[in-house]
């Protein structure tokens, strides 16, 4: 358990693997070891406890190359010391449904038949005349905020989302 001022544990910390050199096989091996070692494993305890849920979630994210890439990008952005000009909630941002490609527009666009997920774009104006923007699929569910730079100046905002 981390202390008051300690940074939160990452999925890599939970599984005990190196974020830069671990392969999917390394992650799979670490997950199996952790899952077997936990006395709170659902097979042993008739229910999931918090630590097992963390181990399981770490495995789900790190074993999927796309999810791992998104997660790593979020971790990297958190390691950079950024001066935040303004704190916003995701609901404070304006939103717009995803962009359509030309081939999608040429079809009679019906989302269920296409089987493609639309991405929502969130944006907020900056005082310089530029703005801050983020795509919905960049809001990783394992985090509760994202720091966004203005695309025109050096200001940053912190956007909070997904709080329970």
Beta strands, then each sheet from edge to edge (+ up, - down):
strand 1: 86-89
strand 2: 94-96
strand 3: 121-125
strand 4: 131-135
strand 5: 145-149
strand 6: 156-160
sheet 1: 1+ 6+ 5-
sheet 2: 2+ 3- 4+
end
